[in-house]
Amino acid sequence: MVDERKAPGSGQLTEGVKQNQSPEVSHEERISDHPYVIRKELSESQLSGLGCYIENTSIGHYQGPALFRPLFDSEGQPAGAERILPEKIAFRPDDKPNDKFVSKGSVVSGTFTPIGFTVSSLDSLERLVICNGLAEGCRLHEALMLPVACGVGDGSIKSIATVISEKHPHIRLVAAVDNDESGIRAGKESGLNYSHPQTAKDWSDVYQQSGSDGVLAEYQEGLIAPERGPFDLSRASVIDLLDSSPPPREWLVRDRLPLWIVGILAAAGGTGKSMATLQLAVSVCTGLEWLEHAIETQGSVLILSAEDDREEVHRRLAAVISHYAEMVDPIDRAAFRPYLNLIKRRLFIFDRVGDDNRLTAKVDRETRRTALAQSIIGAANQISNCVLIVLDPLSRFDGGDPNDNSDGTRLIEAAESIRRETGATVLLPHHVSKAGIRDSQSGQEAVRGASGLVDGARWVGLLSTMRADDAESYGIDPDDAGRYVRFRTPKNNYGPPWEGAWLERRAGGILSISDLKPEKEEKRARKSEVEYLELVRRISELIEKKGPMAKRRIEDEYGGSTNILKAGQKKVRNTITRAIEEGLLVRMKRFDGQENIGVPEFNQTERAA
């Protein structure tokens, strides 16, 4: 999250102020003395950091100091300033008194004061709030910890949204408007999600009543989606798709778990899905591999733990940290300290045991979304670069009928709203059905509940404990079968095919990749290795007897099942290639520039000894 309080071009701005500021302004006239600043309880450092300053001005009958705040266009170029007077004035008796006026030549449409970001950094922003006044912008930035583009008046909100969305369509924009007719109309006309206060006219008033927590709560509760018809053609045009290259697929775990999707990780109770998820969270925070798979996107993680309380999370996290520290360096634990610091900054786990965690609920026999989704979005948006949100387990967040397709779809839609508003992957650990427990080879149909749940998720991972009959084929004692878990992804439309992997449960419940292979496959592999080493021995003896020779000559003259090497020409060729790679044979240049195959000196020395 960008948190730069300095206004764009502030060096030029400060110099311009020094040149243009009226010499008649008293040296004792300070921003903190201005009535507007005092009334709104703003700080001088806060405003001066935005490039605000005091300068004498003349408006109607008023002559004296005013608080100036700079305006910039979407390219970062100065576009004038808003002047805030110490008192409200009216040009004519019938006019409504006002204390805010733009300076001569200023451009209001599409211009703003950036709070918490610089205009040059717009392309790197993920979210941006647009508001209509200086005090409101300061309070929104403080409460939401999001960058704010502060326009002049309600009429500026739509124009700011237009210019920014045209140049930076990836930024998710939200309008924060006043709670009056003009403000709400501006919110609707902006075409954005918008929010207005519930208990006061503007966000500055909410702050003075309830502080930053009140601003955050009312902003989250008051969010309203834009009023668009389901078939608004402006949303369906493919012009932007044809005029640009498609973005590359982004992964959380390379080729395994995509970024920005809703996924389900299903397993029987006690299989280890919560531990696998906690290991994933630590990997995402640190960039260390998860189950030997590369992490492609690092960032922060938010977990809502609705089954395991904080004490249990503490024990599991300690086991995970110990495992990862040993993985980094089994001897020098200090080597893990930089990763530990990342975890401290990036991992957030709420203990939600015993709380009402329903994302959906039945109201008048209709399944509807609760306010919890918006609360999760608000929490995630306060975290810098939140890329993974875990709701564990899914059953605690389901307020509908788990076997009803419609209810399952509503639940996934609630999770999708979290994904859309945060840009994070939303992972839902879940249980498998009784049939799924019995059939270790079942696919996504093993997930418990209605098919609408699985159909709506874009990724499904399955963890299943080894069955006794499977243990036999791997040469595992049936009593030890419970130590092994199969990890598969029966639904992953975005990645390459993957046959899955066996995981082994270790001390503390940690899961790690196992190199288990079926016993028959192991026997074949051992037999193949013995045959390979025997053929290398024969080739080496041939070269020592006949001298180095070309690879083709070895294949043609001595290859064949009835010849000296007792192996077909293709097998001889492949064996020579592998033996060279492993250093058991070497390439040797001849006087004519051609290449012979020889035996390494150490082989000859060993044979002589």
C-alpha positions in Angstrom: 0.0 0.0 0.0 1.4 3.4 -1.0 1.7 5.7 1.9 3.5 8.8 0.6 2.2 12.0 2.3 4.3 14.3 0.1 2.3 15.9 -2.8 3.5 15.3 -6.4 5.8 18.0 -7.6 6.0 19.4 -4.0 9.6 20.6 -4.6 8.4 22.8 -7.5 5.3 23.8 -5.5 7.3 24.9 -2.5 9.5 27.0 -4.7 6.5 28.5 -6.4 5.0 29.4 -3.1 8.1 31.1 -2.0 8.1 33.2 -5.2 4.4 34.0 -5.4 3.5 34.3 -1.7 2.4 37.9 -0.9 5.0 39.7 1.2 2.1 41.2 3.1 1.4 37.9 4.9 2.5 38.1 8.5 5.3 35.8 9.4 3.2 34.8 12.4 0.3 33.7 10.2 0.4 29.9 10.4 -1.7 27.1 9.0 -2.5 26.0 12.5 -4.1 29.4 13.3 -6.6 29.2 10.5 -10.2 28.9 11.8 -11.0 26.1 9.3 -8.0 24.0 10.5 -8.9 24.6 14.1 -12.6 23.8 13.5 -11.8 20.6 11.7 -9.1 19.6 14.2 -6.5 19.2 11.4 -2.7 19.4 12.0 -0.3 21.8 10.4 2.2 19.1 9.6 -0.6 17.1 7.9 -1.6 20.0 5.7 1.8 21.3 4.9 2.8 17.8 3.9 0.1 18.1 1.2 1.6 21.4 -0.1 -1.0 23.6 1.7 0.1 27.1 2.6 -1.2 30.5 3.8 -1.3 33.5 1.4 -3.2 36.8 1.2 -6.0 36.8 -1.3 -8.8 39.1 -2.4 -12.4 37.8 -3.0 -15.3 40.2 -3.2 -15.1 42.4 -0.2 -12.7 40.0 1.6 -9.0 40.8 1.7 -6.7 38.8 3.9 -5.0 35.4 4.5 -6.5 32.2 3.1 -5.6 28.6 3.3 -4.5 27.4 -0.2 -4.5 23.7 -1.1 -2.9 22.7 -4.5 -4.7 20.9 -7.3 -3.1 18.6 -9.8 -4.3 16.9 -13.0 -3.9 13.2 -13.7 -0.5 13.9 -15.2 0.8 15.5 -12.1 0.8 19.0 -13.5 -0.3 21.9 -11.2 -3.9 23.0 -12.0 -4.5 25.8 -9.5 -5.6 25.8 -5.9 -8.7 26.0 -3.7 -8.8 28.9 -1.3 -10.4 28.4 2.1 -11.2 31.7 3.9 -11.4 32.2 7.7 -15.0 33.3 7.3 -18.0 32.7 5.0 -18.8 35.5 2.6 -21.5 36.3 0.1 -21.0 38.4 -3.1 -24.7 39.4 -3.1 -27.3 39.6 -0.4 -29.2 36.6 -1.9 -26.1 34.4 -2.2 -25.5 31.5 0.1 -22.4 32.4 2.2 -19.3 30.2 1.4 -15.7 30.0 2.6 -14.3 28.0 -0.3 -13.3 29.4 -3.7 -10.8 28.3 -6.4 -8.1 30.7 -7.4 -8.3 32.4 -10.8 -7.4 30.2 -13.7 -7.8 27.0 -11.7 -9.2 23.8 -13.4 -11.6 21.9 -11.2 -12.8 19.2 -13.5 -10.6 16.0 -13.1 -8.2 17.7 -10.7 -7.5 16.8 -7.1 -5.1 17.0 -4.1 -3.4 13.6 -3.7 -3.4 12.4 -0.1 -1.3 9.3 0.7 0.1 8.9 -2.7 1.9 10.8 -5.5 0.4 11.2 -9.0 3.4 9.6 -10.5 2.6 6.5 -8.5 -0.9 6.1 -9.8 0.0 3.2 -12.0 1.1 1.2 -8.9 -2.1 1.7 -6.9 -4.7 -1.0 -6.5 -7.4 1.1 -4.8 -8.2 4.8 -4.6 -10.9 6.7 -2.8 -12.3 9.9 -4.3 -13.9 12.6 -2.1 -15.0 16.2 -2.3 -13.2 18.2 0.4 -9.9 18.7 2.2 -10.9 17.7 5.8 -12.9 14.8 4.5 -9.9 13.5 2.5 -7.6 13.7 5.4 -10.0 11.8 7.7 -10.7 9.1 5.1 -7.0 8.5 4.5 -6.4 8.3 8.2 -9.2 5.9 8.9 -9.1 3.7 5.8 -5.3 3.7 5.3 -6.0 4.1 1.6 -4.9 6.7 -0.9 -7.4 9.5 -1.4 -7.9 11.8 -4.4 -9.5 15.0 -2.9 -11.5 17.0 -5.4 -13.4 20.3 -5.1 -17.1 19.9 -4.5 -19.5 17.1 -5.4 -19.3 17.9 -9.1 -15.6 17.0 -9.3 -16.0 13.3 -8.2 -17.3 12.0 -11.5 -14.7 13.9 -13.6 -11.9 12.6 -11.4 -13.2 9.0 -11.7 -13.4 9.4 -15.5 -9.8 10.7 -16.0 -8.2 8.2 -13.7 -10.2 5.2 -14.9 -9.3 6.1 -18.5 -5.5 6.1 -17.8 -5.4 3.6 -15.0 -8.3 1.1 -15.6 -6.8 -1.4 -13.1 -7.4 0.8 -10.1 -10.5 0.0 -8.1 -12.2 3.4 -7.4 -14.7 4.2 -4.6 -16.4 7.5 -4.1 -16.8 8.8 -0.5 -19.6 11.4 -0.7 -21.6 13.6 1.7 -24.8 12.5 3.3 -27.1 14.9 1.5 -28.9 15.1 -1.8 -26.0 16.6 -3.7 -23.5 14.1 -2.4 -25.6 11.0 -2.9 -26.4 12.2 -6.5 -22.7 12.6 -7.1 -22.1 9.1 -5.8 -24.7 7.6 -8.1 -23.6 9.6 -11.1 -19.9 8.6 -10.6 -20.7 5.0 -11.8 -18.6 3.7 -8.9 -19.2 1.9 -5.7 -19.9 4.8 -3.3 -20.3 5.3 0.5 -21.9 8.1 2.5 -22.0 8.7 6.3 -24.8 7.3 8.3 -24.9 9.6 11.3 -23.6 13.0 10.0 -23.4 15.1 6.9 -19.8 14.5 6.0 -16.8 12.3 7.0 -15.1 15.1 8.9 -18.2 15.4 11.2 -18.2 11.6 11.7 -14.5 11.8 12.7 -15.2 14.5 15.3 -18.1 12.4 16.7 -16.6 8.9 16.7 -12.9 9.1 15.6 -11.2 7.0 12.9 -13.0 3.9 14.0 -16.3 5.5 13.4 -15.3 6.7 9.9 -14.1 3.2 9.0 -17.3 1.5 10.3 -19.7 3.9 8.5 -17.6 3.7 5.3 -17.9 -0.1 5.3 -21.5 -0.2 6.3 -22.5 2.5 3.8 -21.0 1.0 0.6 -23.4 1.0 -2.2 -22.9 -0.7 -5.6 -23.5 1.5 -8.7 -26.9 1.3 -10.2 -26.3 -0.4 -13.6 -28.7 -2.5 -15.6 -27.6 -6.1 -16.1 -27.1 -5.5 -19.8 -25.4 -2.1 -19.8 -23.5 -2.3 -23.1 -20.7 -0.1 -21.9 -19.7 -3.0 -19.7 -19.8 -5.5 -22.5 -17.8 -3.8 -25.2 -14.6 -5.7 -26.2 -12.8 -2.7 -27.6 -10.4 -2.6 -24.6 -9.7 -6.3 -25.0 -8.9 -6.0 -28.7 -6.7 -2.8 -28.3 -4.4 -4.4 -25.7 -2.6 -7.6 -24.9 -4.1 -9.9 -22.3 -2.4 -9.8 -18.9 -0.3 -12.8 -18.0 -1.8 -15.3 -15.6 -0.8 -14.4 -12.1 0.0 -17.2 -9.6 0.1 -17.4 -5.8 1.8 -20.8 -6.0 3.4 -21.2 -9.5 1.4 -23.5 -11.8 -0.7 -24.8 -8.8 -2.8 -22.1 -7.1 -3.8 -19.0 -9.1 -3.9 -15.5 -7.7 -7.3 -13.7 -7.5 -9.6 -16.7 -7.4 -11.9 -18.4 -4.9 -10.6 -22.0 -4.2 -11.6 -24.9 -2.0 -9.1 -27.1 -0.2 -11.1 -30.2 0.9 -10.2 -33.1 3.2 -11.6 -35.4 5.8 -11.4 -34.1 9.4 -7.9 -34.5 10.9 -6.2 -34.9 7.5 -4.1 -31.8 7.9 -5.9 -29.1 5.7 -5.5 -26.4 8.4 -1.8 -27.2 8.8 -1.3 -27.2 5.0 -3.1 -23.8 4.9 -0.9 -22.4 7.7 2.2 -23.6 5.9 0.9 -21.9 2.7 0.4 -18.7 4.7 4.0 -18.7 6.0 5.3 -19.5 2.5 3.3 -16.6 1.0 4.6 -14.2 3.7 8.2 -15.3 3.2 8.5 -16.5 -0.4 9.8 -19.9 0.8 8.5 -22.9 -1.1 5.2 -24.5 -0.2 5.4 -28.3 -0.4 8.3 -27.9 -2.8 6.3 -25.6 -5.1 7.6 -22.1 -5.8 5.7 -19.0 -4.5 5.2 -16.6 -7.3 3.4 -13.8 -5.4 4.6 -12.7 -1.9 2.4 -10.6 0.4 0.3 -10.5 3.5 -2.2 -13.1 4.6 -5.4 -12.8 6.6 -6.8 -16.0 8.3 -10.2 -16.2 10.0 -9.9 -19.3 12.2 -13.4 -20.5 13.2 -12.5 -24.0 14.5 -9.1 -23.6 16.1 -8.7 -21.0 18.9 -5.6 -18.9 19.4 -3.9 -21.3 21.7 -4.1 -24.1 19.1 -3.0 -21.7 16.3 -0.1 -20.8 18.6 1.0 -24.4 18.9 0.7 -25.1 15.1 2.4 -21.9 14.1 5.4 -22.8 16.4 5.7 -26.1 14.7 5.5 -24.5 11.2 8.1 -21.9 12.2 10.5 -24.5 13.5 10.1 -26.6 10.3 10.8 -23.6 8.0 13.7 -22.4 10.1 15.3 -25.9 9.8 14.6 -25.8 6.1 16.4 -22.5 5.7 19.4 -23.6 7.8 19.4 -26.6 10.1 22.4 -25.3 12.1 22.3 -21.5 12.1 18.8 -20.5 13.3 19.8 -16.8 12.9 19.5 -17.3 9.1 15.7 -17.5 9.5 15.4 -14.1 11.3 14.7 -12.1 8.1 11.9 -14.5 7.2 10.5 -14.4 10.8 10.3 -10.6 10.6 8.3 -10.9 7.4 5.9 -13.2 9.1 5.5 -10.8 12.0 4.6 -8.0 9.6 2.5 -9.9 7.1 0.5 -12.7 8.9 -2.8 -11.8 10.6 -5.0 -14.5 12.3 -8.4 -13.8 13.9 -9.7 -16.2 16.5 -13.3 -16.5 15.5 -14.2 -19.6 17.5 -17.7 -19.2 18.9 -18.5 -16.1 16.8 -21.3 -15.8 14.3 -19.2 -16.3 11.1 -22.0 -16.7 8.5 -21.4 -15.0 5.2 -25.0 -15.9 4.2 -28.2 -16.3 6.2 -31.8 -17.2 5.6 -34.1 -14.2 5.6 -37.8 -14.7 4.8 -36.8 -18.1 3.3 -34.3 -16.4 1.0 -30.5 -16.8 1.4 -28.9 -13.4 1.6 -25.4 -12.1 2.1 -24.6 -10.8 5.6 -22.5 -7.8 6.6 -19.5 -10.1 7.5 -18.2 -10.1 3.9 -17.8 -6.3 4.0 -16.2 -6.5 7.4 -13.6 -8.9 6.0 -13.0 -6.6 3.1 -12.5 -3.7 5.4 -10.0 -5.6 7.5 -8.1 -6.9 4.4 -7.9 -3.4 2.9 -6.1 -2.2 6.0 -3.4 -4.7 5.4 -0.6 -3.8 3.1 -0.6 -6.0 0.0 -3.0 -8.7 1.2 -2.8 -11.5 -1.4 -4.4 -14.5 0.5 -7.5 -14.6 2.7 -8.4 -17.9 4.4 -11.9 -18.7 5.9 -11.3 -21.9 7.9 -13.4 -24.0 7.7 -16.0 -23.1 5.1 -18.8 -24.9 7.0 -18.6 -22.2 9.8 -19.2 -19.5 7.2 -22.2 -21.1 5.5 -25.6 -19.9 6.7 -27.6 -21.7 4.1 -28.5 -25.3 3.4 -25.2 -27.0 2.5 -27.0 -29.4 0.1 -28.9 -26.7 -1.8 -27.3 -25.6 -5.1 -28.7 -22.1 -4.8 -27.4 -21.6 -1.3 -24.0 -23.0 -2.3 -23.9 -20.5 -5.2 -24.8 -17.6 -2.8 -22.0 -18.6 -0.5 -19.4 -18.6 -3.3 -20.8 -15.2 -4.5 -20.1 -13.8 -1.0 -16.6 -15.1 -1.2 -16.2 -13.7 -4.7 -17.2 -10.3 -3.4 -14.3 -10.5 -1.0 -12.0 -11.5 -3.8 -13.2 -8.7 -6.1 -12.8 -6.0 -3.5 -9.4 -7.1 -2.1 -7.6 -8.6 -5.1 -6.7 -11.6 -3.0 -7.0 -15.3 -3.5 -9.8 -16.5 -1.1 -9.1 -20.1 0.1 -11.9 -22.1 1.7 -10.8 -25.2 3.7 -13.7 -27.6 3.6 -14.6 -31.2 4.4 -15.2 -34.1 2.0 -18.3 -36.3 1.9 -18.5 -39.8 3.4 -18.3 -41.2 -0.2 -15.2 -39.1 -0.8 -13.5 -40.5 2.3 -14.2 -44.1 1.1 -13.0 -43.4 -2.4 -9.4 -42.0 -2.4 -9.5 -41.7 -6.2 -12.6 -39.5 -6.4 -12.4 -36.1 -8.0 -14.1 -32.8 -7.2 -17.3 -34.6 -6.4 -15.7 -35.7 -3.2 -16.3 -32.2 -1.8 -19.1 -32.2 0.8 -22.3 -30.3 -0.1 -24.1 -29.1 -3.2 -22.5 -29.2 -6.6 -23.2 -25.4 -6.9 -20.4 -24.9 -4.3 -17.8 -26.7 -6.3 -19.0 -25.5 -9.7 -18.6 -21.9 -8.4 -15.1 -22.3 -7.1 -12.3 -21.9 -9.7 -9.9 -24.3 -8.0 -10.3 -27.4 -5.9 -7.5 -29.1 -4.0 -8.0 -32.5 -2.2 -6.1 -34.0 0.7 -6.8 -37.7 1.4 -5.1 -40.1 3.9 -3.5 -43.2 2.5 -5.8 -46.3 2.7 -4.6 -49.6 4.0 -4.9 -51.3 0.5 -2.9 -48.4 -1.0 -0.2 -48.8 1.7 0.4 -52.4 0.5 1.3 -51.2 -3.1 3.8 -48.8 -1.7 5.4 -51.3 0.7 4.1 -49.4 3.7 3.0 -51.1 6.9 -0.8 -50.6 7.1 -0.4 -49.3 10.6 1.8 -46.5 9.2 -0.6 -45.6 6.4 -2.1 -42.7 8.4 1.3 -40.9 8.2 0.8 -40.3 4.4 -1.6 -37.9 2.7 -2.2 -37.5 -1.1 -2.5 -34.0 -2.4 -4.3 -33.5 -5.7 -5.9 -30.7 -7.7 -8.9 -32.3 -9.5 -10.1 -28.9 -10.6 -7.5 -26.4 -11.9 -8.4 -25.0 -15.3 -5.5 -22.5 -15.2 -2.5 -24.7 -14.8 -0.7 -27.7 -16.5 -1.8 -31.2 -15.7 -0.4 -32.6 -12.4 -0.6 -36.1 -11.1 -0.4 -35.0 -7.4 2.1 -35.8 -4.7 2.3 -37.8 -1.5 2.9 -35.8 1.7 4.2 -37.2 4.9 3.0 -36.1 8.4 5.9 -35.2 10.6 6.3 -34.0 14.2 3.8 -31.3 15.1 1.5 -32.3 12.2 3.8 -30.6 9.6 3.3 -31.9 6.0 6.2 -32.3 3.7 6.7 -33.9 0.3 7.5 -37.6 0.3 9.3 -39.5 -2.5 7.0 -42.5 -2.2 6.7 -44.7 -5.3 4.7 -47.9 -5.8 6.7 -50.9 -4.8 6.6 -52.3 -8.4 7.8 -49.0 -9.8 10.5 -48.9 -7.2 11.6 -52.4 -8.2 11.6 -51.4 -11.9 13.6 -48.3 -11.1 16.2 -50.3 -9.1 16.5 -52.9 -11.8 16.9 -50.2 -14.5 19.6 -48.5 -12.4 21.5 -51.8 -12.1 21.3 -52.4 -15.8 22.5 -48.9 -16.5 25.6 -49.2 -14.3 26.4 -52.6 -15.8 26.3 -51.2 -19.3 28.5 -48.3 -18.3 31.0 -50.8 -16.9 31.0 -52.7 -20.2 31.5 -49.5 -22.3 34.3 -48.4 -20.0 36.1 -51.8 -20.3 35.7 -51.6 -24.1 37.2 -48.1 -24.3 40.1 -49.1 -22.0 40.8 -52.1 -24.3 40.3 -50.5 -27.7 41.0 -46.8 -26.8 38.7 -43.8 -27.0 36.4 -43.9 -30.0 33.5 -42.0 -31.6 30.0 -42.4 -30.0 28.6 -43.7 -33.3 31.3 -46.3 -33.6 30.5 -47.7 -30.1 26.8 -47.9 -31.0 27.2 -49.4 -34.5 30.1 -51.8 -34.0 29.5 -53.0 -30.4 25.9 -52.4 -29.8 23.2 -55.0 -30.2 21.7 -57.6 -27.8 24.1 -60.3 -29.2 27.2 -58.1 -29.5 29.9 -57.3 -26.9 27.8 -54.7 -25.0 24.7 -56.9 -25.0 22.3 -53.9 -25.4 20.5 -52.3 -28.3 22.0 -49.3 -30.1 19.4 -46.9 -28.8 20.0 -48.0 -25.2 23.8 -47.7 -25.7 23.4 -44.2 -27.1 21.2 -43.1 -24.2 23.5 -44.7 -21.6 26.5 -42.9 -23.1 24.7 -39.5 -22.9 23.7 -40.0 -19.3 27.1 -41.3 -18.3 28.7 -38.2 -19.8 26.3 -36.0 -17.8 27.2 -37.9 -14.6 31.0 -37.8 -15.3 31.3 -41.6 -15.7 32.4 -41.1 -19.3 34.0 -38.0 -20.9 34.2 -36.3 -24.3 37.7 -36.0 -25.9 38.7 -33.9 -28.8 40.6 -35.6 -31.7 43.4 -34.1 -33.8 40.9 -33.6 -36.6 38.4 -31.7 -34.4 36.0 -34.6 -34.1 34.9 -36.0 -30.8 35.7 -39.3 -29.1 34.3 -40.9 -25.9 36.8 -41.7 -23.2 37.1 -42.9 -19.6 37.8 -40.4 -16.9 41.3 -40.6 -15.4 40.0 -41.4 -11.9 38.3 -44.5 -13.4 41.5 -45.7 -14.9 43.4 -45.0 -11.6 40.8 -47.0 -9.7 41.1 -50.0 -12.1 44.9 -49.9 -11.9 44.7 -50.0 -8.1 
